[in-house]
Amino acid sequence: MIFFLTAFLVSVMAAATPLLLAASGELVAERSGILNLGVEGMMLVGAVVGFAVGHRTGSTALGVGAAILGGMGLAAVFSFLTLNLLCNQIAAGLALTIFGRGFSSLMGAGYVGIAGPALPKLNIPVLSHVPLVGPVLFGQDALVYASFAILAAIAWFLYRTHAGLVVRAVGDSHDAAHALGYSVKGIRQLATLFGGAMAGLAGGYMSLAYSPLWAENMTAGRGWIALALVVFAAWRPARLLGGAYLFGGVMYLSLYVQGVGVPIPSPFVSSLPYLATVLVLAIISRDRRRIRLNQPACLGKSFHAVA
């Protein structure tokens, strides 16, 4: 019993980590008023770039760094389109996802079926071998612990620093922030790049830790779930953690049900995480007061400074 419970908890943590990383970055971007629907595309680019560099160099650290830069590169394109050219954020984000999917498929064509370096698990003497607690708390890879640290840092930044207050002010009223002398464009550019970095890191985790290989469209819609998580969490970092692990558990259970041979059609089982996402969003959307209270007022709105 302990063995199966340990395996379940370890698997849920692995499934939740890319969701938590990608959603953390999108949370900061949306807090500044940027709605980037290109998370899935940035994750795919981060995954293929991270795997390619990791495979070529044999270094997972370089692969992780390359994944972050890959996500930031795509985020920079999105930033230029929406902040400089004032393109519609929703259309630009969807285009980014389409581009990321095609680019990753093209770039990763030569890496399909090739095993790459895997991010090592931390092995703390004695502690890692404690039943149940050891493998779950002391036997994960570095990015699992980094996801907690990053989320905690985001919560501290947004609610305990002046810079975080400015980011939230830009998301709530970019005209007022501009009138006070803050650079709305600059702040949103930095927030967008951070969101891209986290999405790229989430993709790198997929190809370097979760499944150390490259497969076309390997993120399998996790970017869309990460977007839904931000709404599910009401743009609050603490709630984001619970939401990521809830959806991570649903994703693992769908795989587990298939593995034990439960007589349920495979397409239906595979769709369970996404059906759960739609169901949760449908329930949340009924509480319009909660959404209005927490959603940044300028989310998705373009800003044009008037001289």
C-alpha positions in Angstrom: 0.0 0.0 0.0 2.8 2.4 0.9 4.6 1.6 -2.4 1.5 2.5 -4.5 0.8 5.7 -2.4 4.4 6.8 -2.8 4.4 6.1 -6.6 1.1 8.1 -6.9 2.4 11.1 -5.0 5.6 11.2 -6.9 3.8 10.9 -10.2 1.4 13.7 -9.3 4.2 16.0 -8.4 5.9 15.3 -11.7 2.6 15.9 -13.6 1.9 19.1 -11.7 5.3 20.8 -12.0 5.1 21.9 -15.7 1.6 23.2 -15.0 2.8 25.2 -12.0 5.8 26.6 -13.8 3.9 27.7 -16.9 0.9 29.1 -14.9 3.3 31.0 -12.5 4.7 32.9 -15.5 1.3 33.6 -17.0 0.0 34.8 -13.6 2.7 37.6 -13.6 2.0 38.5 -17.2 -1.8 38.7 -16.6 -1.3 40.7 -13.5 0.4 43.3 -15.7 -2.6 43.3 -18.1 -1.1 40.9 -20.8 -3.2 38.0 -21.9 -0.8 35.6 -23.7 -2.6 32.6 -25.2 0.7 31.4 -26.7 1.7 29.5 -23.6 1.4 26.1 -25.4 3.6 27.3 -28.2 6.2 28.6 -25.9 6.2 25.4 -23.9 6.8 23.4 -27.1 9.6 25.6 -28.3 11.2 25.4 -24.8 10.8 21.6 -24.9 12.5 21.1 -28.3 15.2 23.7 -27.8 16.0 22.3 -24.3 16.1 18.7 -25.5 18.3 19.6 -28.5 20.9 21.5 -26.5 20.8 18.9 -23.7 21.3 16.1 -26.3 24.1 17.9 -28.1 26.0 18.9 -25.1 25.1 16.2 -22.6 24.3 18.9 -20.0 20.8 19.2 -18.6 21.8 22.5 -17.0 22.5 24.0 -20.5 19.3 22.3 -21.8 17.3 24.1 -19.1 18.9 27.4 -19.8 18.2 27.0 -23.6 14.6 26.1 -22.9 14.2 29.3 -20.9 15.8 31.3 -23.7 13.5 29.6 -26.3 10.4 30.5 -24.4 11.7 34.1 -23.9 12.4 34.4 -27.7 8.8 33.6 -28.6 7.5 35.9 -25.8 9.7 38.7 -27.3 7.9 38.2 -30.6 4.5 38.4 -28.9 5.7 41.5 -26.9 6.7 43.3 -30.1 3.5 42.5 -31.9 1.2 43.5 -29.0 3.1 46.3 -27.3 4.8 47.9 -30.3 2.4 47.2 -33.1 -0.7 47.1 -30.9 -1.9 43.8 -32.4 -4.8 42.1 -30.7 -3.5 40.0 -27.8 -5.8 37.1 -28.3 -5.1 36.8 -32.0 -1.3 37.2 -31.5 -1.3 34.5 -28.8 -3.2 32.0 -30.9 -0.8 32.7 -33.8 2.1 32.1 -31.4 0.8 28.7 -30.4 0.3 27.7 -34.0 3.8 28.9 -34.9 5.3 27.2 -31.8 3.7 23.9 -32.7 4.9 24.0 -36.3 8.4 25.3 -35.4 8.9 22.6 -32.7 7.8 19.8 -35.1 10.2 21.0 -37.8 13.1 21.5 -35.4 12.5 18.3 -33.5 12.1 16.0 -36.6 15.6 14.7 -36.2 15.3 14.0 -32.5 12.2 11.8 -32.5 12.9 8.5 -30.8 16.3 9.6 -29.4 16.9 9.3 -25.7 18.3 12.4 -24.1 20.0 13.3 -20.8 17.6 13.2 -17.8 17.6 15.8 -15.0 19.0 13.9 -12.0 16.9 13.2 -9.0 18.3 14.6 -5.7 19.4 11.9 -3.3 19.8 13.0 0.2 21.4 10.3 2.4 19.1 8.7 4.8 16.2 11.1 4.2 15.6 10.0 0.6 15.0 6.4 1.9 12.5 7.2 4.6 9.3 5.3 3.6 6.7 7.5 1.8 8.1 10.9 3.0 11.6 10.3 1.6 10.9 9.8 -2.1 8.1 12.4 -2.1 9.9 15.2 -0.3 13.6 14.4 -0.8 13.8 12.4 -4.0 12.6 14.9 -6.6 14.6 16.7 -9.3 15.8 20.3 -8.8 13.0 21.9 -10.9 10.3 20.5 -8.7 11.8 22.4 -5.7 12.4 25.4 -8.0 8.7 25.5 -8.9 7.8 26.0 -5.2 10.6 28.6 -4.7 9.5 30.5 -7.8 5.9 30.6 -6.8 6.8 31.8 -3.3 9.0 34.5 -4.8 6.2 35.7 -7.1 3.8 35.9 -4.1 6.4 37.9 -2.2 7.1 40.2 -5.2 3.5 40.9 -6.0 2.2 41.6 -2.5 5.3 42.7 -0.5 7.3 44.9 -2.8 6.7 48.3 -4.4 7.6 46.9 -7.8 4.9 44.2 -7.4 2.4 46.9 -6.5 3.4 48.8 -9.7 2.9 45.6 -11.8 -0.6 45.1 -10.3 -1.4 48.8 -10.8 -0.5 48.6 -14.5 -2.8 45.6 -14.9 -5.7 47.3 -13.0 -5.4 50.8 -14.6 -2.7 51.4 -17.2 -3.9 55.0 -17.8 -3.5 55.8 -14.1 -0.1 54.1 -13.9 1.1 56.1 -17.0 -0.2 59.3 -15.4 1.9 58.6 -12.4 5.0 58.3 -14.6 5.4 54.5 -14.8 6.4 52.9 -18.1 3.4 50.7 -18.9 5.1 49.3 -22.0 8.4 48.5 -20.3 6.7 46.8 -17.3 4.5 44.7 -19.6 7.5 43.8 -21.7 9.3 42.5 -18.6 6.2 40.6 -17.4 5.7 39.0 -20.8 9.4 37.9 -21.0 9.1 36.4 -17.6 6.0 34.5 -18.6 7.8 33.2 -21.7 10.8 32.2 -19.6 8.5 30.2 -17.2 6.7 28.6 -20.2 10.0 27.6 -21.8 11.2 26.2 -18.4 8.0 24.2 -18.2 8.6 22.8 -21.7 12.2 22.0 -20.8 10.9 20.1 -17.8 8.7 18.0 -20.0 11.6 17.0 -22.3 14.4 16.8 -19.8 12.8 15.4 -16.6 9.1 14.3 -17.0 9.9 12.3 -20.2 13.6 12.7 -21.2 12.9 12.5 -24.9 11.3 14.5 -27.7 8.0 13.7 -29.2 5.9 15.9 -31.4 3.3 17.9 -29.5 4.5 16.4 -26.3 3.0 19.1 -24.1 -0.4 17.7 -25.1 -2.5 20.8 -24.2 -0.8 21.6 -20.9 -0.3 25.2 -21.9 -4.1 25.6 -22.2 -4.6 24.0 -18.8 -2.0 26.4 -17.3 -4.0 29.3 -18.7 -7.1 27.9 -17.1 -5.3 27.5 -13.9 -4.7 31.2 -13.6 -8.4 31.8 -13.8 -9.1 28.9 -11.5 -6.7 30.4 -8.9 -8.4 33.9 -9.3 -5.0 35.3 -10.1 -3.7 34.4 -6.6 -0.4 32.6 -6.2 -1.4 30.5 -3.2 -4.4 29.1 -5.0 -2.4 28.4 -8.0 -0.4 25.8 -6.1 -3.5 23.8 -5.1 -4.9 24.1 -8.6 -1.8 22.8 -10.3 -1.7 19.7 -8.0 -5.4 19.1 -8.4 -5.1 19.1 -12.2 -1.8 17.1 -12.0 -3.7 14.5 -10.0 -6.4 14.3 -12.6 -3.9 13.9 -15.4 -2.1 11.1 -13.6 -5.3 9.3 -12.7 -6.2 9.3 -16.4 -2.9 7.6 -17.2 -3.3 5.2 -14.3 -6.8 4.1 -15.3 -5.5 3.3 -18.8 -2.5 1.4 -17.2 -4.6 -0.9 -15.0 -6.9 -1.8 -17.9 -10.2 -0.3 -16.8 -12.7 -1.0 -19.6 -13.3 2.7 -20.5 -12.7 4.0 -24.1 -9.1 5.3 -24.4 -10.1 8.6 -26.1 -12.5 9.4 -23.2 -9.9 8.6 -20.6 -7.3 10.8 -22.4 -9.8 13.7 -22.5 -10.5 13.6 -18.7 -8.0 16.4 -17.8 -9.4 18.7 -20.4 -13.0 17.8 -19.5 -12.2 18.6 -15.9 -10.7 22.0 -17.1 -13.9 22.9 -19.0 -16.1 21.8 -16.1 -14.1 23.9 -13.6 -14.1 27.0 -15.8 -17.8 26.6 -16.3 -18.4 26.5 -12.6 -16.1 29.5 -11.9 -17.7 31.6 -14.7 -21.0 31.4 -12.8 -19.5 33.5 -10.0 -19.1 36.8 -11.9 -18.6 38.8 -8.8 -15.5 36.8 -7.8 -14.1 37.2 -11.3 -14.7 41.0 -11.4 -13.1 41.3 -7.9 -9.9 39.5 -8.8 -9.4 39.9 -12.6 -7.0 42.7 -13.6 -9.3 45.4 -15.1 -7.0 46.0 -18.1 -6.4 42.4 -18.9 -6.0 42.0 -22.7 -6.4 45.7 -23.4 -3.9 47.5 -25.5 -2.3 50.6 -24.2 -1.3 53.6 -26.4 0.4 56.5 -24.7 -1.0 59.9 -25.8 1.7 62.5 -26.0 
